[in-house]
Amino acid sequence: MTASNKTLYLVQSDYEKTKSVIERIETIYSQNDSIVLMGDAVLHCFHDLLIKKSRIFILESEIDLLSEDIPPPHIKALTSSDFADLILDYTRCISFK
């Protein structure tokens, strides 16, 4: 897959659905893709399949959903501006709700 075909996955599903969404993304994920966890999905940031990925993000405004004040080391926190820049870097975006 070329860099121009990379996909941004926005995971906005509720807590109960997020595990199955992560497992679904695993079947289609490629090295250049990124995943943004949003809302209740942030609580799944320690899922085994996500720990292995290098491009996992959460919004800074949602860090308070975690029990710690900082995201885990495998996750990068995004400001609103960073999030907008990330979206513009992708030609394909898939949202899971």
C-alpha positions as CSV (number, residue, x, y, z in Angstrom):
1,M,0.0,0.0,0.0
2,T,1.4,3.4,-0.9
3,A,1.4,6.3,1.4
4,S,-1.3,8.0,-0.7
5,N,-3.6,5.0,0.1
6,K,-3.2,5.3,3.8
7,T,-6.3,5.3,5.9
8,L,-7.3,7.3,9.0
9,Y,-9.6,5.3,11.3
10,L,-11.8,7.4,13.7
11,V,-13.0,5.1,16.5
12,Q,-16.0,6.9,18.1
13,S,-17.9,3.7,19.2
14,D,-19.3,3.3,22.7
15,Y,-17.3,1.3,25.2
16,E,-19.1,-2.0,24.6
17,K,-18.6,-1.9,20.8
18,T,-15.0,-0.7,20.8
19,K,-13.3,-4.1,21.2
20,S,-15.1,-5.5,18.1
21,V,-14.3,-2.3,16.2
22,I,-10.6,-2.7,17.1
23,E,-10.6,-6.3,16.0
24,R,-12.3,-5.3,12.7
25,I,-9.7,-2.6,12.1
26,E,-6.9,-5.2,12.7
27,T,-8.1,-7.1,9.6
28,I,-7.7,-4.1,7.3
29,Y,-5.0,-2.0,9.0
30,S,-1.8,-1.4,7.1
31,Q,1.6,0.1,8.3
32,N,0.8,3.7,7.1
33,D,-2.6,3.9,8.7
34,S,-3.5,5.7,11.8
35,I,-6.2,5.2,14.5
36,V,-7.7,8.0,16.6
37,L,-9.6,6.8,19.7
38,M,-12.4,9.2,20.7
39,G,-14.9,9.3,23.5
40,D,-15.5,6.0,25.3
41,A,-13.1,4.3,22.9
42,V,-10.2,6.0,24.7
43,L,-10.8,3.6,27.5
44,H,-9.6,0.8,25.3
45,C,-6.2,2.3,24.7
46,F,-4.4,-0.6,26.4
47,H,-6.0,-3.2,24.0
48,D,-3.3,-5.7,22.9
49,L,-3.9,-5.0,19.2
50,L,-3.3,-1.3,19.7
51,I,-0.1,-1.6,21.8
52,K,1.5,-3.1,18.7
53,K,0.6,-0.1,16.5
54,S,2.9,2.9,16.0
55,R,0.2,5.5,15.0
56,I,-2.4,5.6,17.7
57,F,-3.8,8.9,18.9
58,I,-6.3,10.4,21.3
59,L,-7.4,14.0,21.7
60,E,-5.8,16.0,24.5
61,S,-9.2,17.0,25.7
62,E,-10.1,13.4,26.3
63,I,-7.0,12.4,28.4
64,D,-9.1,13.0,31.5
65,L,-11.1,9.9,30.6
66,L,-8.0,7.9,31.5
67,S,-7.1,7.0,35.1
68,E,-3.7,8.7,34.5
69,D,-2.9,12.3,33.5
70,I,-0.8,11.2,30.5
71,P,-1.6,8.8,27.7
72,P,0.3,5.5,27.6
73,P,3.6,5.6,25.8
74,H,2.3,4.0,22.6
75,I,-0.4,6.7,22.2
76,K,0.2,10.3,21.1
77,A,-2.1,13.0,22.4
78,L,-3.4,15.5,19.8
79,T,-4.4,19.1,20.2
80,S,-7.4,20.3,18.1
81,S,-4.9,21.8,15.6
82,D,-2.8,18.6,15.5
83,F,-6.0,16.6,14.8
84,A,-7.0,18.9,11.9
85,D,-3.5,18.5,10.4
86,L,-3.7,14.8,10.8
87,I,-7.0,14.6,9.0
88,L,-5.6,16.7,6.1
89,D,-2.8,14.2,5.7
90,Y,-5.1,11.4,4.7
91,T,-7.1,10.8,1.5
92,R,-9.3,8.2,3.1
93,C,-11.1,8.4,6.5
94,I,-13.3,5.7,8.0
95,S,-15.4,6.4,11.1
96,F,-16.6,3.6,13.4
97,K,-19.5,4.6,15.7
